[in-house]
Amino acid sequence: MTPWVVPWTCSALTLMLNDLFVNFCVLCTTTFLVGWTLRSLKHAWTWTQIALRALLTVASSFVLIANAVPLAGGVALDLRAVPVALATIGGGVPAGVTVALPLIAYEVWRGGERALVHGLSLALVVGLCALALRGVPRDVENSGVRWWVPFGIFAPSNLPLAYGAYLATGDAGYAASVTLLLTAAQTIGMLASQAITVTQLRALERAEVLTDLAYTDKLTGVGNRRALDEALSHPGDISHVLLLDLDHFKLVNDTRGHDTGDRVLEATAAVMREVLGRRGCPYRFGGEEFAVLLRQTSTAEAVGLAQELRRRVAQEVGTRSGHPDLTLTVSLGLAGVHPASTALERADNLLYAAKRAGRDRVEAEALAVA
C-alpha cells in the first residue's frame, strides 16, 4: 500500500479506518490467545508461564506492526502500544519493559527517525502506566482501569508520533488529527482487551469456585470423597492410605450438640493439616471419618505420622473446639496404596481392627503399634 497523501481524501480515510479496524481485530484475537496462559488464580506463576505470556505478548505486538496503517512521510499507525500498556498494568514496569524492548530493537534495526519516535512513545507508555497505577490495588488486572486512564496514557505518549508526522508533512492539522485518531483507537483497543482479559479471569475464578465446591468438604475445608477417589485413581507418588475415625463422636453430638460436633471436626482437620504439612493430603471420608494420602513415606515414617496425629488430636482438639475439658481420641488404620483398588478397603479393615482392640491406637498392615 502506498503512503497516504495530504490532504486526506474520503476514500483514503475510509481505507485507514478499515485498516485500523483490522488492527483492532488482531489485537482482540491475540489478547484472547494470551489469555489462554491463565490456568489458575490460586498458585503462583512459574517462570515458564511468565516467559510464555511475555513471548506471546511480544509476538502479538509484532503481528500488530505487520498490520500497521501506512501514512505520509513513512509514518505508520498501529496498536503495538496497547500490549505494552496491558503488560505494565498486569506485571508492573519490568513486564512493560520486557515487552517494549524487542519492539524498540526492531525499529532500531529497521533504522530511520521512526526508531527514536517509537522508542520514546513506548517508553512514555510504560512510565505513564506506572504513574497512573500508583496507589491502585495490585489486582487491577482482574477488574481493569477506568476508561479515562487509557486516554490519559496514550494521548501524551503519542506526542512523539505527532511531532514525527508534523516533521514529515509540515501539516500541523494532519499531525493532530492522526494523533487523535490513533489515541482513540488505542483507548478503545485497550478497553476491549481489558474486557476480554477480565472476562477470562472471572470465568477462571468461577470455574475454580465450582471445582472447590465439587472437591472440597464445606465444613472442614479438606478434600471430600470425590477428591479422594480421583486422587486414588492416579496414585502417582502416593505411598500409603491412612483412615482415622473419632472415637465415640456420636456421644459428643448427643451431649454437647451438633455445633460442638462441627467445631470438633474443624479442629481435627486443622490438626491434620499442621501435622502432615507437605507429606500428605487430608480428606473427609464421611461423618467423623477422615482419610490421608501420604506421599513417598516408608511404612515406619507413615506409622510415626499416624501416631503423631493420634497424640495431637487427643491433646488439642478439645481446646481448639472451645471445650478444654473434652478429650477426644482417634483410631487409625494404615495400608499401603498398592494395589490402589483395594487400599481404602484394607485401611478400613485395619481401622475397625483398631476399634476392636480398644480404640485410641494405630493398626498398620503387618504391624500393630499401640
Disulfide bonds with the S-S distance in Angstrom:
none
